[in-house]
């Protein structure tokens, strides 16, 4: 019984420590004091606006770096999907499909891999849909456009009001990155 009590206390502490670092199903990440570092367009017709941004509220993950396995190419790594509750106000999934298609277009015409540096999320928007990739590791990562496209499409169509949701995210199994899809 003492062991159960200790485990309960430690798990409560761990949840408190990582509550601000890792997005949860109830609180989507919001970039505070956003500074746009660069802007560009993607897709066949350049219809999707993309930005590299800086946010003042990115989690301080220095304490996690000891526990993290250093892997710079995270393309193909699994992530866990969370839908944001309650329902209402989510992005039009067909607007998100435009972003997914633009990522696939760039995958085929520019290359499959892109870099995501520490402290500079990549943000994309088309009409009602926004998505962004946040590197939570203490090192730069490489990811692939086709996987981001798949996640955008999956979350956009599966985290809607029918699922009592309004968008969602996919958090890497090792919590080193996440992709969020939400309404603009």
Short mmCIF file of the C-alpha atoms (twelve columns), coordinates in Angstrom:
data_MODEL
# 
_entry.id   MODEL 
# 
loop_
_atom_site.group_PDB 
_atom_site.id 
_atom_site.type_symbol 
_atom_site.label_atom_id 
_atom_site.label_alt_id 
_atom_site.label_comp_id 
_atom_site.label_asym_id 
_atom_site.label_seq_id 
_atom_site.Cartn_x 
_atom_site.Cartn_y 
_atom_site.Cartn_z 
_atom_site.pdbx_PDB_model_num 
ATOM 1   C CA . UNK A 1   0.000   0.000  0.000   1 
ATOM 2   C CA . UNK A 2   2.874   2.382  0.730   1 
ATOM 3   C CA . UNK A 3   4.268   1.690  -2.745  1 
ATOM 4   C CA . UNK A 4   0.905   2.569  -4.327  1 
ATOM 5   C CA . UNK A 5   0.815   5.833  -2.354  1 
ATOM 6   C CA . UNK A 6   4.352   6.720  -3.444  1 
ATOM 7   C CA . UNK A 7   3.580   5.926  -7.077  1 
ATOM 8   C CA . UNK A 8   0.436   8.048  -6.850  1 
ATOM 9   C CA . UNK A 9   2.346   11.013 -5.406  1 
ATOM 10  C CA . UNK A 10  5.143   10.693 -7.980  1 
ATOM 11  C CA . UNK A 11  2.712   10.436 -10.891 1 
ATOM 12  C CA . UNK A 12  0.870   13.532 -9.646  1 
ATOM 13  C CA . UNK A 13  4.205   15.377 -9.475  1 
ATOM 14  C CA . UNK A 14  5.163   14.252 -12.981 1 
ATOM 15  C CA . UNK A 15  1.822   15.404 -14.391 1 
ATOM 16  C CA . UNK A 16  2.323   18.800 -12.772 1 
ATOM 17  C CA . UNK A 17  5.858   19.156 -14.126 1 
ATOM 18  C CA . UNK A 18  4.924   18.312 -17.719 1 
ATOM 19  C CA . UNK A 19  1.467   19.927 -17.825 1 
ATOM 20  C CA . UNK A 20  2.783   23.064 -19.490 1 
ATOM 21  C CA . UNK A 21  5.342   21.305 -21.660 1 
ATOM 22  C CA . UNK A 22  3.106   18.790 -23.394 1 
ATOM 23  C CA . UNK A 23  -0.263  19.785 -24.836 1 
ATOM 24  C CA . UNK A 24  -3.198  17.875 -23.402 1 
ATOM 25  C CA . UNK A 25  -6.622  17.087 -24.783 1 
ATOM 26  C CA . UNK A 26  -8.195  19.933 -22.800 1 
ATOM 27  C CA . UNK A 27  -5.688  22.733 -23.395 1 
ATOM 28  C CA . UNK A 28  -4.334  23.268 -26.894 1 
ATOM 29  C CA . UNK A 29  -0.992  25.028 -27.187 1 
ATOM 30  C CA . UNK A 30  -1.215  28.748 -28.000 1 
ATOM 31  C CA . UNK A 31  1.887   30.586 -29.178 1 
ATOM 32  C CA . UNK A 32  2.242   33.668 -26.952 1 
ATOM 33  C CA . UNK A 33  4.029   36.859 -28.008 1 
ATOM 34  C CA . UNK A 34  4.461   35.378 -31.472 1 
ATOM 35  C CA . UNK A 35  7.216   36.807 -33.639 1 
ATOM 36  C CA . UNK A 36  7.203   35.858 -37.315 1 
ATOM 37  C CA . UNK A 37  10.767  35.059 -38.368 1 
ATOM 38  C CA . UNK A 38  10.003  34.191 -42.003 1 
ATOM 39  C CA . UNK A 39  6.999   33.718 -44.291 1 
ATOM 40  C CA . UNK A 40  6.631   31.639 -47.454 1 
ATOM 41  C CA . UNK A 41  3.936   29.837 -49.450 1 
ATOM 42  C CA . UNK A 42  3.626   26.138 -50.212 1 
ATOM 43  C CA . UNK A 43  1.616   23.996 -52.612 1 
ATOM 44  C CA . UNK A 44  1.120   23.848 -56.352 1 
ATOM 45  C CA . UNK A 45  -0.621  27.228 -56.438 1 
ATOM 46  C CA . UNK A 46  1.155   28.659 -53.361 1 
ATOM 47  C CA . UNK A 47  -2.227  28.746 -51.619 1 
ATOM 48  C CA . UNK A 48  -0.997  27.802 -48.134 1 
ATOM 49  C CA . UNK A 49  0.806   30.395 -46.038 1 
ATOM 50  C CA . UNK A 50  3.659   29.035 -43.936 1 
ATOM 51  C CA . UNK A 51  5.650   30.840 -41.268 1 
ATOM 52  C CA . UNK A 52  8.551   30.122 -38.987 1 
ATOM 53  C CA . UNK A 53  7.688   31.722 -35.654 1 
ATOM 54  C CA . UNK A 54  9.085   32.299 -32.200 1 
ATOM 55  C CA . UNK A 55  6.886   31.911 -29.094 1 
ATOM 56  C CA . UNK A 56  7.687   33.207 -25.618 1 
ATOM 57  C CA . UNK A 57  5.920   30.304 -23.909 1 
ATOM 58  C CA . UNK A 58  7.745   27.342 -25.424 1 
ATOM 59  C CA . UNK A 59  8.498   24.929 -22.604 1 
ATOM 60  C CA . UNK A 60  11.927  24.900 -20.987 1 
ATOM 61  C CA . UNK A 61  12.970  21.336 -21.624 1 
ATOM 62  C CA . UNK A 62  16.559  21.439 -20.403 1 
ATOM 63  C CA . UNK A 63  15.613  19.192 -17.486 1 
ATOM 64  C CA . UNK A 64  14.232  16.584 -19.921 1 
ATOM 65  C CA . UNK A 65  17.325  16.424 -22.146 1 
ATOM 66  C CA . UNK A 66  19.065  13.862 -19.952 1 
ATOM 67  C CA . UNK A 67  16.166  11.437 -20.300 1 
ATOM 68  C CA . UNK A 68  15.637  11.970 -24.036 1 
ATOM 69  C CA . UNK A 69  17.276  9.753  -26.574 1 
ATOM 70  C CA . UNK A 70  19.005  12.014 -29.118 1 
ATOM 71  C CA . UNK A 71  17.486  11.330 -32.509 1 
ATOM 72  C CA . UNK A 72  17.560  14.078 -35.080 1 
ATOM 73  C CA . UNK A 73  15.584  12.371 -37.876 1 
ATOM 74  C CA . UNK A 74  12.146  11.724 -36.407 1 
ATOM 75  C CA . UNK A 75  10.460  11.030 -39.754 1 
ATOM 76  C CA . UNK A 76  8.190   8.012  -39.403 1 
ATOM 77  C CA . UNK A 77  8.119   8.118  -35.596 1 
ATOM 78  C CA . UNK A 78  4.761   7.426  -34.006 1 
ATOM 79  C CA . UNK A 79  2.631   9.983  -32.210 1 
ATOM 80  C CA . UNK A 80  -0.480  9.841  -30.031 1 
ATOM 81  C CA . UNK A 81  -3.576  11.698 -31.207 1 
ATOM 82  C CA . UNK A 82  -5.575  13.872 -28.812 1 
ATOM 83  C CA . UNK A 83  -8.813  15.644 -29.723 1 
ATOM 84  C CA . UNK A 84  -9.602  18.965 -28.029 1 
ATOM 85  C CA . UNK A 85  -12.912 18.944 -26.182 1 
ATOM 86  C CA . UNK A 86  -15.631 20.135 -26.045 1 
ATOM 87  C CA . UNK A 87  -17.066 20.154 -29.530 1 
ATOM 88  C CA . UNK A 88  -17.670 23.214 -31.658 1 
ATOM 89  C CA . UNK A 89  -15.569 25.663 -33.580 1 
ATOM 90  C CA . UNK A 90  -13.182 23.229 -35.242 1 
ATOM 91  C CA . UNK A 91  -11.568 23.793 -38.631 1 
ATOM 92  C CA . UNK A 92  -13.301 22.801 -41.841 1 
ATOM 93  C CA . UNK A 93  -11.585 19.476 -42.610 1 
ATOM 94  C CA . UNK A 94  -11.635 20.296 -46.334 1 
ATOM 95  C CA . UNK A 95  -9.573  23.435 -45.637 1 
ATOM 96  C CA . UNK A 96  -7.126  21.204 -43.747 1 
ATOM 97  C CA . UNK A 97  -7.094  18.891 -46.765 1 
ATOM 98  C CA . UNK A 98  -5.709  21.795 -48.833 1 
ATOM 99  C CA . UNK A 99  -2.782  22.037 -46.375 1 
ATOM 100 C CA . UNK A 100 -2.281  18.261 -46.476 1 
ATOM 101 C CA . UNK A 101 -2.247  18.322 -50.286 1 
ATOM 102 C CA . UNK A 102 0.192   21.271 -50.334 1 
ATOM 103 C CA . UNK A 103 2.546   19.338 -48.049 1 
ATOM 104 C CA . UNK A 104 2.356   16.356 -50.423 1 
ATOM 105 C CA . UNK A 105 2.999   18.610 -53.425 1 
ATOM 106 C CA . UNK A 106 6.118   20.037 -51.768 1 
ATOM 107 C CA . UNK A 107 7.110   16.507 -50.713 1 
ATOM 108 C CA . UNK A 108 7.180   15.490 -54.378 1 
ATOM 109 C CA . UNK A 109 8.658   18.711 -55.794 1 
ATOM 110 C CA . UNK A 110 11.031  20.050 -53.124 1 
ATOM 111 C CA . UNK A 111 11.878  16.985 -51.057 1 
ATOM 112 C CA . UNK A 112 10.415  14.851 -48.323 1 
ATOM 113 C CA . UNK A 113 12.484  16.114 -45.388 1 
ATOM 114 C CA . UNK A 114 12.556  19.488 -43.638 1 
ATOM 115 C CA . UNK A 115 14.328  20.796 -40.546 1 
ATOM 116 C CA . UNK A 116 12.575  22.024 -37.438 1 
ATOM 117 C CA . UNK A 117 14.909  23.937 -35.152 1 
ATOM 118 C CA . UNK A 118 14.611  24.291 -31.411 1 
ATOM 119 C CA . UNK A 119 12.404  27.213 -30.407 1 
ATOM 120 C CA . UNK A 120 10.987  28.005 -33.870 1 
ATOM 121 C CA . UNK A 121 7.692   26.233 -34.660 1 
ATOM 122 C CA . UNK A 122 6.499   26.048 -38.260 1 
ATOM 123 C CA . UNK A 123 2.951   27.347 -38.722 1 
ATOM 124 C CA . UNK A 124 0.671   26.857 -41.762 1 
ATOM 125 C CA . UNK A 125 -2.773  28.227 -42.535 1 
ATOM 126 C CA . UNK A 126 -5.422  27.901 -45.200 1 
ATOM 127 C CA . UNK A 127 -8.893  29.455 -44.689 1 
ATOM 128 C CA . UNK A 128 -10.284 28.013 -41.404 1 
ATOM 129 C CA . UNK A 129 -7.461  25.537 -40.786 1 
ATOM 130 C CA . UNK A 130 -4.176  26.076 -38.960 1 
ATOM 131 C CA . UNK A 131 -1.478  23.543 -38.239 1 
ATOM 132 C CA . UNK A 132 1.897   23.837 -36.640 1 
ATOM 133 C CA . UNK A 133 4.848   21.654 -35.772 1 
ATOM 134 C CA . UNK A 134 6.620   22.306 -32.471 1 
ATOM 135 C CA . UNK A 135 10.019  20.794 -31.704 1 
ATOM 136 C CA . UNK A 136 10.096  20.175 -27.941 1 
ATOM 137 C CA . UNK A 137 13.523  18.541 -27.947 1 
ATOM 138 C CA . UNK A 138 16.705  20.302 -26.940 1 
ATOM 139 C CA . UNK A 139 18.179  19.663 -30.395 1 
ATOM 140 C CA . UNK A 140 17.135  20.309 -34.012 1 
ATOM 141 C CA . UNK A 141 14.988  17.654 -35.665 1 
ATOM 142 C CA . UNK A 142 14.245  16.512 -39.206 1 
ATOM 143 C CA . UNK A 143 10.729  15.469 -40.167 1 
ATOM 144 C CA . UNK A 144 8.967   14.501 -43.404 1 
ATOM 145 C CA . UNK A 145 6.248   16.380 -45.223 1 
ATOM 146 C CA . UNK A 146 4.230   13.278 -46.131 1 
ATOM 147 C CA . UNK A 147 3.884   12.295 -42.442 1 
ATOM 148 C CA . UNK A 148 2.800   15.825 -41.501 1 
ATOM 149 C CA . UNK A 149 0.249   15.667 -44.328 1 
ATOM 150 C CA . UNK A 150 -1.132  12.360 -43.019 1 
ATOM 151 C CA . UNK A 151 -1.465  13.725 -39.475 1 
ATOM 152 C CA . UNK A 152 -3.203  16.915 -40.657 1 
ATOM 153 C CA . UNK A 153 -5.716  14.893 -42.648 1 
ATOM 154 C CA . UNK A 154 -6.333  12.357 -39.872 1 
ATOM 155 C CA . UNK A 155 -6.826  14.874 -37.048 1 
ATOM 156 C CA . UNK A 156 -8.895  17.252 -39.206 1 
ATOM 157 C CA . UNK A 157 -11.411 14.550 -40.124 1 
ATOM 158 C CA . UNK A 158 -11.387 12.644 -36.801 1 
ATOM 159 C CA . UNK A 159 -11.431 15.458 -34.211 1 
ATOM 160 C CA . UNK A 160 -14.702 17.155 -35.169 1 
ATOM 161 C CA . UNK A 161 -17.967 17.856 -33.334 1 
ATOM 162 C CA . UNK A 162 -19.127 14.279 -34.014 1 
ATOM 163 C CA . UNK A 163 -16.263 13.202 -31.717 1 
ATOM 164 C CA . UNK A 164 -17.118 16.000 -29.228 1 
ATOM 165 C CA . UNK A 165 -13.982 17.848 -30.401 1 
ATOM 166 C CA . UNK A 166 -12.726 20.977 -32.163 1 
ATOM 167 C CA . UNK A 167 -9.333  20.009 -33.567 1 
ATOM 168 C CA . UNK A 168 -6.476  18.218 -31.881 1 
ATOM 169 C CA . UNK A 169 -2.842  17.269 -31.906 1 
ATOM 170 C CA . UNK A 170 -0.489  14.360 -32.276 1 
ATOM 171 C CA . UNK A 171 2.284   14.180 -29.663 1 
ATOM 172 C CA . UNK A 172 5.403   12.111 -30.363 1 
ATOM 173 C CA . UNK A 173 5.679   8.970  -28.255 1 
ATOM 174 C CA . UNK A 174 8.865   10.360 -26.686 1 
ATOM 175 C CA . UNK A 175 7.231   13.824 -26.420 1 
ATOM 176 C CA . UNK A 176 10.040  15.489 -28.383 1 
ATOM 177 C CA . UNK A 177 7.593   17.118 -30.863 1 
ATOM 178 C CA . UNK A 178 3.922   17.624 -31.609 1 
ATOM 179 C CA . UNK A 179 1.730   18.666 -34.512 1 
ATOM 180 C CA . UNK A 180 -1.461  20.604 -33.776 1 
ATOM 181 C CA . UNK A 181 -4.489  21.185 -36.000 1 
ATOM 182 C CA . UNK A 182 -7.046  23.852 -35.037 1 
ATOM 183 C CA . UNK A 183 -9.338  26.541 -36.351 1 
ATOM 184 C CA . UNK A 184 -7.810  29.830 -37.437 1 
# 
